[in-house]
Amino acid sequence: MILGRGSAKTDKAVIAEYQQFLRDNEQQENPEIYKRLFGVPEVMLNRIRKPISQWSDDEILKLYANRTKTTGYTYSCFLAFLFFRGYRRGTIYLLSRLPIFLSRCYRKALLPYRQRMGETCKALHYYPAPGGSELNLLIWLLAVTGKPLDELTRADFDLFRSEYQKWYQQSGKRAENRPNARLSRLERYLVHWGIIPAAKFVFRHEEHFALLRHEPIRQAILFHMKWCDGKYTPSSIHSRRATLISFFLWFQENYPDCDRLDQVTRLVALEYSRYLKDLVDEHKYALKYRNDLYRGMRLFFDFVIDEQLATSPDRNPFGRKDIPNDPDPVPRYIADQELRLVLDYCNNGASLKEKTVVITLLHTGLRAAELAALSKSDIIQIQGKWKIHVKKGKGLKDRVIPLTQQCLETLQAWQESGWENINDHLFTRFGRTWQSGNPICTIVHEMGLHLGIQGLTPHRFRHTFAVSLLNYGMRESALQKLLGHSTLNMTLEYARILDHTVEEAFNKATTAMQVGPLSWVPSFFSQQDYSIFNEVDAVNWIRLPHGYCRRNPQLHCESDVKCLLCERFRPSPVDRFRLQEMYQQYLKLEMPLKANIVLSQIRLLENQMNDETQGCFPDVCGTAIPDFGRIDDKAAISISQPLGV
């Protein structure tokens, strides 16, 4: 009841109070309509033929059938009076079918509420709602609860919200499971006025674990979840709950007679590990998710044992080495070609919002949720330098990130042309702040689909930001502060990608292998066209610059440098010229031992070329490859006669 509680006891007294209310508040200039408003209660009583307190919703709605707009207006005015003074409680069913907004009745009486909501809307930096829809929603709330505004409680609002949300979805106005935005705004108004307290997130663990039949296990889980409520964030609590449900439902199904925690033995834990492995093999679970589930159970039993809960085991059945290590992929940076596509799109064709999101992510390394929560007051100037102050980032850590000139100009352009300027937040939608990083993820994902880039996410821009700074010489400890990492090891993960220190050492080593005394060593870094042949039972031949190796390609060679002494090495006639070059080079370098080794291969090759080419394998170039026997290393070293060229 928005206009106070009425005191009339009979229909006649209610009608008299209504007529006096019309004299005090109605501003109807049309005398004919004013006269009809005075007589509408008797008309409605005569047509329904019941006392006012006994009118049903269907009987009231039947009055509106085949009536003119003016007649419907007069009916609504008397009905609104009954709601406003508490003589009748409304229902969502009735209120949603009335042909008029109740906020349009008695504008003079409702003016203080309309002004108060307007002031609150301005204070909370919302867009003003058109047509008094928020005031009409407040009237619905008070009509359904049957209470004045100052008597409203959080329970009353939550009950109304559940009924309203059910009607809102059934009416087809919104397919998703989200409430009307105006209802959320009304809740903020009531909290701002001090009528109801702010909503608190309440975990209903009893409902989630109701499927567990055994009381000792369920009580231990509820005790553990109560401990988690005071320690972890809601997302971590959801994860812990999912872990426990996953295991104990499996345990209950496979061991229906076990009702104690100490009956979860070591063998049970190992069987659960195999069960999770099967799910990974079937591609139903990722390896990391499987590890998280198993690790969560180990932490639960650590807690149970430490707290000495009823039926707790003596030792933890879940071992630390029962599962493989978590996958350790390289951070998913954006390749140069893809990044060039993104930047070209930002310069030509992207909206201002898309450009602002991409440039800010790429130049600051912000997480999606941190960017979504960014406020104008977070862009600060310290000693003439513009920076972003990230407040309560991941792990509730604050940090300050310097702004590049391009990023600063992009954010300034957004404030001038794209920002709604409804409140301090830079990213809003119709005055409502983004509650998570999901809108940022949607923008980036849709951009990736438009450009044909698979798997484009905001976090990949963060990886690219980190890798670029490392490659330009930034210290890992400084990058750790920019990214907000809790440990240096997290930052060092980015050093695995395109690290210039490693890359320079690699280039220096491969360059040295192409010149100098070791230039004859086969270089597996240069592109080679290896020819593979089969000998007898699939013996593989690998083409080398100066011969062939009979090593299987899947086997690691421990001594590529000494391949001339290896029993797997075989030269072919086309390699004779290269072997002669190697022989002359070793003579010039005064390395007679290595020269004699090369000479032995040349002698053997010449002898075989003079023999019949039976038992040979054709080379892809048409050259025959003899089936040599094993080289006698001692005999080869003893050869000292120089080769004439």
Secondary structure, 3 states (H helix, E strand, C coil): CCCCCCCCCCHHHHHHHHHHHHHHHCCCCCHHHHHHHHHHHHHHHHHHCCCHHHCCHHHHHHHCCCCCHHHHHHHHHHHHHHHHCCCCCCCHHHHCCCCCCHHHCCHHHHHHHHHHHHHHHHHCCCCCCHHHHHHHHHHHHHHHHCCCHHHCCHHHHHHHHHHHHHHHHHCCCCCCCCCCHHHHHHHHHHHHHCCCCCCCCCCCHHHHCCCCCCHHHHHHHHHHHHHHHCCCCHHHHHHHHHHHHHHHHHHHHHCCCCCCHHHCCHHHHHHHHHHHHHHHHCCCCCHHHHHHHHHHHHHHHHHHHHHCCCCCCCCCCCCCCCCCCCCCCCCCCCCHHHHHHHHHHHHCCCCHHHHHHHHHHHHHCCCHHHHHCCEHHHEEEECCEEEEEECCCHHHCCEEEECCHHHHHHHHHHHHHHCCCCCCECCEECCEECCCCHHHHHHHHHHHHHHCCCCCCHHHHHHHHHHHHHHCCCCHHHHHHHHCCCCHHHHHHHHHCCCHHHHHHHHHHHHHCCCCCCCCCCCCCCCCCCCCCEECCCEECEEECCEEECCCCCCCCCCCCCHHHCCCEECCHHHHHHHHHHHHHHHHCCCHHHHHHHHHHHHHHHHHHHCCCCCCEECCCCCEECCCCCCCHHHHHHCCCCCCC
